[in-house]
Amino acid sequence: MPTLKAEFKKLLTIRSTYFWILIALIIVGIYSFYGEGFKDIVGFLQHPSKEQLPLFIAGTITQMATFIGLFGGIIALLHITHEYRYNTITYTLTIGNSRTKVLAAKFLSIFGFTLIYSVLMALIGIGLIFAGLHFSHHVLPHQDINYSTYFGKVVFFAEAYALVGLLFGVLIRNMAGSFAALFIIPGPVEALLSLVLRTNSVYLPFMALSQVVQPPFIGNGHPAHPDNNSGYLSAPKGALVFGAYLILGWVIAWYLFLRRDAT
């Protein structure tokens, strides 16, 4: 418990945590209030296919989760790389009587922080969408959305990115390298691999994670998934595939954290 309390104190007393929360709040606010609630709703209401109207709010999940998750990953990444950058990791490991406890405390502190952060951000985002609708003087029809599922998927996506950010920090132990991995692997690297794997690319870690927050799509009068060349997984299967990669990565990170020199 003292180690866990120390990790929460570190996380909540550094300026970068609040800086990135503020940036996330600004971007989520612009996207929700102006992008969705004020601007996109005009084209959506004028779309010839009225079947999509009940899915307007549900369709925001992909961008909402991406913005919230990305900044959660950055905060988690900085939580560990700051210690390597300023060499305070040696004090952390010296004070603790077990490296496993130290790593577990960092894992749990990031998990708990991201849980609260992602729920609050999603609540603010949804609220600002409705605020944008109010100020744009548009009224949505009844929405076909399960809010518990919506928030659950956003939280899962945010937790996934946060734990991956922490994982990259533990493995690479360098701020620039960890940032590069967090931005390059989910984007250009998997995009290039998808050209080779085609429909099997859905089993790549971040491709699988993206399946969790796919927006609903109306096809022939019932919810379906849009056809694409990268394959398709249901949200639970996508979560399981990504979870398998995450567990494997953390087993490797735990082993190296125990064996490698502190610096």
N, C-alpha and C positions, 0 to 999 in steps of 0.2 A: 504493500500500500504506500509506503513512503516514496518508493521509486515511481509509482504511478502518479502520485500527487506532484512529484517533481516534474514529470513530463507534461502534465497539464499546465503547471505553472510556467514552464518554458514556452509552451505553445501560446498561452494567453497573455504573455508579457513582452512579446517581441512585436515591433511595429509592422513588420512585413505581413503578419497574420491579418491585421486590421486593414492594411493597405489593400491586400488582395480581396478581402471581403467587400471593401468599398467599391473596387473595380467591378467585382461580380454583381454587386447591387446595381451599379449604374448600367451595366450592359443588359442585365435581366430586365431592369426597369424600362430601358429604351425599347428592347425587343417586345416586352409585354404591353406596355402602355401605347407606344406609338406604332411599332411594327405590326402587332396583331390587333390590338383593340381599336386603334384609330385609323390605320391605313389599310391593312390587308382585308379587313372585314368588308370594305366597299366592293372589291372585286369578288369576294366570296359570295356575298348576297346577290350579286348580279350574274353569277355563274349559271349557265343554262341547266346544269344538273342540280336540282334541289335536294337530291338524296344525300349529298355531302353536308348539308347545313347542320344536322344534329351532331356532326362529328367535328365541329369547328374547334371547340376547346380541347377535345381529345387529340386532335391533330397537331397541337402545339408541343406535344410531349418530347419529340426528338430534339428540337432546338433548346427547349427549356432544360432538359436533362444534360445536354452537351455543354451549355454555358455553366451550369451549376457544377457539373462533374469536373470540367477542365480546371476551374479555379480551386476546387477542392484538392485536385491532384497537385497543383502548384504549391498550395499551403503545406501539404503533407511532405512534398519533396524538400521544401526549404526547412522543414522541421528537423530533418536529419542532416542535410548538407551544410547548414549553418554550423553544426557542431564540428564537422570535419574541416570546414573552411577556417574557423577560428580556433581549432584544436581543443575545444572544450570536451570532445568525446573522451579524451584520456581521463579527465576528472570524473565524468559520468561512469566510466567503467571501473575506476579506482574506488569510488564511493560504494557502488553496488557490489554485492557478494556473488553475483551470478550474471554472466552476459545474457543468458536466456531470459532472466527476469527483466533486464534492461530492454531487450528487444521486444518482449511481450508488453512491457509498459508503453513503449512507443507505439506499438500496434494498437493497443486498446485505447490510448489517448486519441489517436487519429480517428479510430473507428467511432468513439463517442462524440468527438467534436463534429465529425462529418455528418453524423446522424442528426444532430440538432441544427447544424448549418443548412443541410439540404432541405429539411422540412420547412424551416423558416423561409428560405429562399423560394421554395415552390409555392408556399402560401402567399408570399408577397407577389410573386409572378402572376398567379391566378387572380389575385385581387386587383392588380394593375391592368390585367386584360379587361376585366369588367369595368374598371374605372375609365379605360380608354373607350369602351363601348358607350358608356354613359356620356362622355364628352363629345363623342362623334355623333350622338343622337341616333344610334342604331340599336335595334332590338333583335336579339337572337331568338329563334324558336327553341322549343325544349331540347336540351342537349342529352344525347345518349352517351353518358360517361359514368364510369364507376370511379369516384374520386379516390377511394382507398387503393385501387389498382394503379391509378395514375401516380399517386404519391409514392406507392411502394416501388414502382419502376424507377422513378426519379431518384429515390434514396438508394436503390441498388446500384444504379449507374454511377451516382456520385461516390458511393463507398468503393466501388470497383476502381474508379480513377484515383481516389485518394490512396488506396492500398497499393496500387501500381506505382504511383508517385513515390510513396515511401519505399517500396521495393527497389525501384531504380536508384534511389538515394543510397540505400544500404549496399547494393551491389557495386555501383560505380563510385560512390564516395566523392564525387566531384560535382559541383553545382552546374557548370556548363554542360558537362557530359550527360548529366541526369535530365536537364532541360531538353537537350537534343534528342535523347531517347524518348521522352514523353511526347514530343511533337512529331518526330520523324517516323517512329515505328508504327503508330496507329494510322498515319497518313501515307506518305510516299512508299514506305517499305511494304506495307500490306497491299497497297494499290498495285505495285509491280508484281508481287506474288500472285495477286488475283488474276493477272493476265495469263499466268501459267496454269493456275489451279482451276480457273473458271468457276463452275458451280460448286466445286469443293472448297473454294476460298471462304465460304461461310464458316468453315471450321477453324479459320485463323482466329486468334484470341479476340482482337478488337472488332473484327467482322461479326463474330458470334455475339459479342457484347452489344453491338449496334442492333441486333435483332430483338433485344429486350425492349427497346424503346421505339420500335417501328410504329408509325401512326396507323390508325385503322383506315381501311380503304373499302369503299362500296363497290362491289362488282355484281351485276345481275341481281341487285336488290338485297344482297346480304353481305355482311362483312367478309372480306377476303384480303389476301396479300397481293400486291402488284407483282406482275411478272418481272424478273430481272435476270441478268446473266451471272450473278454471283451466288445463286442458290437462295434457299430460304430455310429458316429454323423458327419454330415457335418460340415465344418468349421464355418459357421454362427450359427448353432444350438449349437455347442460346446461353442462358444463365449457367447451366450445368457445364457446358463446354468451356466457357470462360473461367468458371470456378475451378475446373481441373487444371488449366494453365496456371491460375493464380496460386493454387496449393503447391504445385510443383515448383514454381518460382520461389515461394516462401520457404520451402524445404531447403532449396539450394542456398538462399540468402541466410537462413539460420545457421547452416553448416559453415558457411564462409565467415559469418560474423563471429562464430566461436573460434575459428582457426586462424584468421588473419591477424596481423599486427594492428594495433589500435589506430595507427596513423596511415 
